[in-house]
Amino acid sequence: MSTALDALAEQLRSEDTPIAAHVIDTGVPVGSEAPDDYALVMEAVREGYLLHYRESRVLEGYDEDLALLAGDYLYALGLDRLAALGDTGAVAVLSELIARCAQLHAEGRADEVEPLWVEAGRRIRG
């Protein structure tokens, strides 16, 4: 069974974008059991955050400009998936999370970010 992160990597690898050439081969084949839609959303948005502030889990060999653009793309990918599900409440939760993370990093309080991810995941999953 594949994880949502593996499925995200496979999707990014298959797209005709500058990101595709930088996707790491996780070695885990994406099977027939699709990950939960919300898990994919969370992984996409989390990866967008990591590309902006830390280190990617699925990409390598990228420069700062590509990291910024890929991060924005992954934020948008996750939010678009939620919008397609019609879950505007979850869109609001993730939008607030992205904004709060940016604020905390700007204020030099990055150590306060991780609990926000856990809480956002709980709120989205209900």
C-alpha positions in Angstrom: 0.0 0.0 0.0 1.3 3.4 -0.9 1.3 6.5 1.3 -0.1 9.9 0.3 3.5 11.2 0.1 4.4 8.5 -2.4 1.2 9.3 -4.4 2.1 13.0 -4.4 5.6 12.2 -5.6 4.2 10.1 -8.4 1.8 12.8 -9.5 4.6 15.4 -9.5 6.8 13.1 -11.5 4.1 12.5 -14.1 3.4 16.2 -14.7 5.0 18.2 -17.5 6.5 20.8 -15.2 10.0 21.9 -14.1 9.3 20.2 -10.8 9.1 16.7 -12.4 12.9 16.4 -13.0 13.6 16.9 -9.3 11.3 14.3 -7.8 13.1 11.7 -5.7 12.3 8.0 -6.5 10.9 6.8 -3.1 11.2 3.2 -4.2 7.6 2.6 -3.1 5.3 1.8 -6.0 2.0 3.5 -6.0 -0.5 0.7 -5.7 -4.1 0.4 -6.6 -5.2 1.5 -3.1 -5.5 5.3 -3.4 -4.6 7.3 -0.4 -7.4 9.3 1.3 -8.1 12.6 -0.5 -7.4 14.5 2.7 -4.1 12.8 3.3 -3.0 13.8 -0.2 -4.1 17.4 0.5 -2.2 17.6 3.7 1.0 16.1 2.1 0.8 18.6 -0.8 0.3 21.6 1.5 3.0 20.3 4.0 5.4 19.8 1.1 4.7 23.4 -0.1 5.5 24.6 3.4 8.7 22.6 3.5 9.9 24.0 0.2 9.4 27.5 1.5 11.0 27.1 4.9 12.9 23.8 5.3 13.9 20.9 3.1 11.7 18.9 0.7 10.9 15.3 1.3 10.2 14.5 -2.4 12.4 16.8 -4.4 16.2 17.3 -4.7 18.6 19.3 -6.7 16.4 22.4 -6.8 17.5 26.0 -6.3 15.8 28.7 -4.1 13.7 30.1 -7.0 12.4 26.7 -7.9 11.7 25.9 -4.3 9.6 29.0 -3.9 7.6 28.3 -7.1 7.2 24.6 -6.3 6.1 25.5 -2.8 3.5 27.9 -4.1 2.4 25.2 -6.6 2.0 22.6 -3.9 0.0 25.0 -1.7 -2.3 25.7 -4.6 -2.5 22.0 -5.5 -3.7 21.1 -2.0 -6.2 23.9 -1.7 -7.5 23.1 -5.2 -8.1 19.5 -4.2 -10.1 20.7 -1.2 -12.1 23.1 -3.2 -13.0 20.3 -5.6 -14.2 18.3 -2.6 -16.4 21.2 -1.7 -14.9 21.4 1.8 -14.6 25.1 2.3 -14.1 24.7 6.0 -11.0 22.7 5.4 -9.8 25.3 2.8 -10.1 28.0 5.5 -8.2 25.8 8.1 -5.3 25.3 5.7 -5.3 28.9 4.5 -5.1 30.0 8.1 -2.3 27.5 8.7 -0.2 28.7 5.8 -0.6 32.3 6.9 0.2 31.6 10.5 3.3 29.6 9.6 4.5 32.5 7.5 3.9 34.9 10.3 5.8 32.8 12.9 8.7 32.3 10.6 8.8 36.1 9.9 8.8 36.7 13.7 11.6 34.2 14.3 9.3 31.8 16.1 9.5 28.8 13.8 9.7 26.5 16.8 6.0 27.1 17.3 4.9 25.8 13.9 4.8 22.0 14.3 1.9 21.9 16.8 -0.1 24.0 14.3 0.2 21.2 11.7 -1.0 18.6 14.1 -4.0 20.8 15.1 -4.9 21.6 11.5 -4.8 17.9 10.6 -7.2 17.1 13.5 -9.6 19.9 12.5 -9.7 18.8 8.9 -10.2 15.1 9.8 -12.9 16.1 12.3 
